[in-house]
Structure formats: C-alpha cells, structure tokens
Amino acid sequence: MDLTMKDLRLHTLRGDIQQIGMESDYNKRGIRKILEQRYVCGTDIPVTQEEFDSTLNEEYIKVEAWRARQNG
C-alpha cells in the first residue's frame, strides 16, 4: 500500500487524538482546541476541516470506549 503524505498526516492525527484522550481527561472540545489549528491550518500538509472533524469523531468514540474500560 502506498501512503501519501496526506495519509500519513491523517494517521498522525489519529494517534495524537488517542494519545491526548488516553493521557488526559480532555473532552472532544478540549482535544479539538489542542489539535485543530495544528492540523487544519498550521502545516504544509493541511487536512480539511471535514477530514479533521470526521477523524476526531471516529477516534473520540474509541477514546470514550477505552476510558469506560479503564473505569469499569
């Protein structure tokens, strides 16, 4: 599988969402505040707002499930 720089950027975004979510008690809004500027505007390889929102939604579901297992 050939990955483009954009694919790698989205993969890194997923990892950053998971890392912040698992190492802190930030909610989705807090994670957005930390990462949105960096990924949507602050790079030579930006992701679109739609890509950012979709990725955040997908990964935050995983973070919530992980947190539930940790507290369960």
C-alpha positions, 0 to 999 in steps of 0.5 A, spaced: 500 500 500 502 506 498 501 512 503 501 519 501 503 524 505 496 526 506 495 519 509 500 519 513 498 526 516 491 523 517 494 517 521 498 522 525 492 525 527 489 519 529 494 517 534 495 524 537 487 524 538 488 517 542 494 519 545 491 526 548 484 522 550 488 516 553 493 521 557 488 526 559 481 527 561 480 532 555 473 532 552 472 532 544 472 540 545 478 540 549 482 535 544 479 539 538 482 546 541 489 542 542 489 539 535 485 543 530 489 549 528 495 544 528 492 540 523 487 544 519 491 550 518 498 550 521 502 545 516 504 544 509 500 538 509 493 541 511 487 536 512 480 539 511 476 541 516 471 535 514 477 530 514 479 533 521 472 533 524 470 526 521 477 523 524 476 526 531 469 523 531 471 516 529 477 516 534 473 520 540 468 514 540 474 509 541 477 514 546 470 514 550 470 506 549 477 505 552 476 510 558 469 506 560 474 500 560 479 503 564 473 505 569 469 499 569 
